[in-house]
C-alpha cells in the first residue's frame, strides 16, 4: 500500500486531516505530506483547509478498499 493510499485511509477514518498529522502517522517529511495533501485535494477527497489548517474529508466513495 502506498503512502497516498494510507493517507486516504487515515483521512477516511478520522474525517479530517492535516499535514502535520500525516507527518506523524506516516513518518513523512513536511514536503512529502504536503504533496499528498495537494493530491488528495486535486482528486476531490478533501476540502480546502480551514483557518487552522485542517482539511475535511468529503463524504465520497474512496478508491482504497475498506478495512
SULCOR-V796324 format. One record per run of one state. SS is the DSSP state (hx for helix, st for strand, lp for the rest). FROM is the first residue (numbers start at 1). TO is the last residue. If there is no record, write none. Layout:
SS&FROM&TO  SS&FROM&TO
//
This chain:
lp&1&2  hx&3&14  lp&15&15  st&16&17  lp&18&18  hx&19&26  lp&27&29  hx&30&42  lp&43&45  st&46&46  lp&47&54  st&55&57  lp&58&67
//
